[in-house]
Amino acid sequence: MPRILFIAAHRPNRSPSQRYRFEQYFPFLQANGYECELSYIIDANADRIFYRPGNIFQKFLITLKSLRKRMNDVHRAKQFDIIFVQREAFMTGSAYFEKQFAKTGAKFIFDFDDSIWLLDTSKANKKWAWLKSEKKTGEIIAISDVIFAGNNYLASYARQFNKNTKVIPTTIDTDTFRRTSAYRDNDRICIGWSGSITTIKHFEQAVPFLTVLQKKYGNRIYFKVMGDATYKNAALGIEGIQWTSETEVSALQSFDIGIMPLPDDEWVKGKCGLKGLSYMAVEVPTIMSGVGVNSEIIDDGINGFIANSEEDWISKLSQLIDSYELRKKMGAAGRKTVLEKYSMESQKNNYLDTFNGLLKVRITKK
């Protein structure tokens, strides 16, 4: 049975990038003859320390522990047929571990879903930015057998270094992410945003136009923020709620409208539209900033809305607030898009065919 070692930062079911780009494919791959193993370096205890300010000595100890883990991965890499690295093997600017993996004889796949060469460091770890390197991503791509890029913008970057680049969109498990109750004509309309501590700055862009809408509609609308439990906005009546895998789908279903505001910058152009796709999968009508892949996902006015200015946001949100029929119709069209292009079902054979092709094996698809 061919074996794949997946190299990533986080434990299972912790990172959206990992969950949506490879973890959810494990049962399918295993059913089709592959043994999958995930090696991660940030466990639950380290997670509570590593992404918050301070704790320098503890972060140093976590780094040493992670270093030992990756050295062990290199030593046992020959036991695997494919090494699949997501984003990076280690959190410094060196591609040392990736280069070692590439020398083992195993086929080497690199997967990325953000403009990671731009080094978008979190506030908690700004002081560690000197450890990073803009050249690292290109170095990893150059030594890979295959690159999985999350969108065309990322693929264009990758092809500068390696032509064997495939666009594999970030996908949704539409059996899990689906509407389990009828879409209701609610008396009060919930405008929701899903994200994380690191992306809450993007939600802040929405505050001015949400304030205008609050004055326009009063108690007819309210707002939810999921993913940063520390977030508060008293003027809009928002207290952030914690993301959990157990409650994520039901929380998304509680939205009447989902929003994905983003700045127009190079980092954002590499994003893969995951927030919007998760809304669309549960039939929540979705409005996204017209940046990067969002304009490929959304056919404006059909399966969602694109908003490029504050006036756009106010106008298009107002249309959805005022019309239950439009919300319902647009939500259904959004799910259809996800099913056809951005679902696990629509992309699973791209993974399997790539793995089989690398190993030149014939495995009957199940």
Protein Blocks (a to p, Z undefined) as FASTA:
>chain_A
ZZdddddfbdghkbmklmmmmmmmmmmmmmnopacddddfbdfklmmmmmpgejklmmmm
mmmmmmmmmmmmmmmmmmpmbdcdehiabfcfbfklmmmmmmnopacddddfbdfknopa
cfklmmmmmmpcfklmmmmmmmpmbdcdfbfklmmmmmmmombbcdddddddfklmccfb
dcdddfbdcddddddfklmmmmmmmmmmmmmmmmmnmmmbccddehiakbccfknopacd
dddfklmmmmmmmpmbdcddddddfklmmpghlmmmmmmmnopacdddfehjllmmpcgh
iloccdfbfklmmmmmmmmmmpmklmmmmmmmmmmmmmmmmcfklmmmmmmmmmmmmnop
acddZZ
